[in-house]
């Protein structure tokens, strides 16, 4: 039988234990209310951080999609389009970037 994977939420702590005697008194109920309110505030902050992270991820996803579209347009463009545009060289349809040869560092192997 396969065991179910358990996460951090399944760890039993002392904070999770509820003393039923504490809630019977007025001060115990107030203490429980304050603990619940603190947990509620913590969860609200966590939700805000998650929403902010979601917005950041969505922004990056749109940037990636626009960049992919641009690159697909560049790749899918037929080579005849380069010949029609006289500003681009006819011999080389794709730009070739090479480093200047006078600035290259050369290494020599010695045995």
C-alpha positions in Angstrom: 0.0 0.0 0.0 1.4 3.4 -1.0 2.0 5.9 1.8 0.7 9.4 1.3 3.3 12.1 1.2 3.0 14.5 4.0 4.2 18.1 4.1 5.0 20.8 6.6 1.3 21.4 7.3 1.1 17.9 8.9 3.7 18.5 11.6 2.1 18.4 15.0 3.2 21.2 17.3 2.2 22.4 20.8 0.5 25.4 19.3 -1.9 23.0 17.6 -3.0 21.5 20.8 -6.2 23.1 22.3 -6.7 22.9 26.0 -10.4 22.6 26.5 -10.1 23.9 30.0 -8.7 27.2 28.8 -11.7 28.0 26.6 -14.2 27.5 29.5 -13.0 30.7 31.1 -13.5 34.2 29.8 -9.8 35.0 29.7 -9.1 31.7 27.9 -11.6 32.6 25.3 -10.0 36.0 24.8 -6.6 34.4 24.5 -7.9 32.0 21.9 -9.5 34.9 20.0 -6.2 36.8 20.0 -4.3 33.7 18.8 -6.9 33.3 16.0 -6.6 37.0 15.0 -2.8 36.7 14.9 -3.0 33.7 12.7 -5.5 35.5 10.5 -3.2 38.5 10.1 -0.3 36.2 9.3 -2.3 34.4 6.6 -3.4 37.8 5.1 0.2 38.9 4.8 1.1 35.6 3.2 -1.8 36.0 0.7 -0.5 39.5 -0.2 3.0 38.2 -0.8 1.6 35.4 -2.9 -0.4 37.8 -5.0 2.6 40.1 -5.5 4.7 37.1 -6.5 1.9 36.0 -8.9 1.9 39.5 -10.5 5.7 39.3 -10.9 5.5 35.9 -12.5 2.7 37.0 -14.9 4.8 40.0 -16.0 7.8 37.8 -16.7 5.6 35.4 -18.6 4.3 38.2 -20.9 7.9 39.3 -21.5 8.9 35.8 -22.4 5.9 35.4 -24.8 6.6 38.7 -26.6 10.3 37.7 -26.9 9.3 34.3 -28.3 6.9 35.9 -30.8 9.7 38.2 -32.0 12.1 35.3 -32.3 9.5 33.2 -34.2 8.9 36.1 -36.6 12.6 36.3 -37.2 13.0 32.6 -37.8 9.8 32.1 -39.8 10.6 35.0 -42.1 11.5 33.6 -45.6 15.0 34.4 -46.9 13.5 36.2 -49.9 12.4 39.1 -47.5 16.1 39.9 -47.0 16.7 40.3 -50.7 13.8 42.7 -51.0 15.1 44.9 -48.2 18.2 46.6 -49.7 19.5 47.8 -46.3 20.5 44.2 -45.3 23.3 42.6 -47.2 22.2 40.1 -49.8 25.1 37.7 -49.3 24.4 37.0 -45.7 20.7 36.9 -44.8 21.3 36.4 -41.1 23.5 38.7 -39.1 26.8 37.1 -38.1 28.5 38.5 -35.1 32.2 38.0 -35.0 34.8 39.4 -32.6 37.6 41.5 -34.1 40.7 39.3 -34.8 43.2 41.9 -33.5 41.8 41.8 -30.0 41.6 38.0 -29.6 43.8 36.4 -27.0 45.5 33.3 -28.3 46.9 30.5 -26.2 49.6 28.2 -27.3 49.9 24.7 -26.0 53.3 23.7 -24.9 54.3 20.1 -24.2 
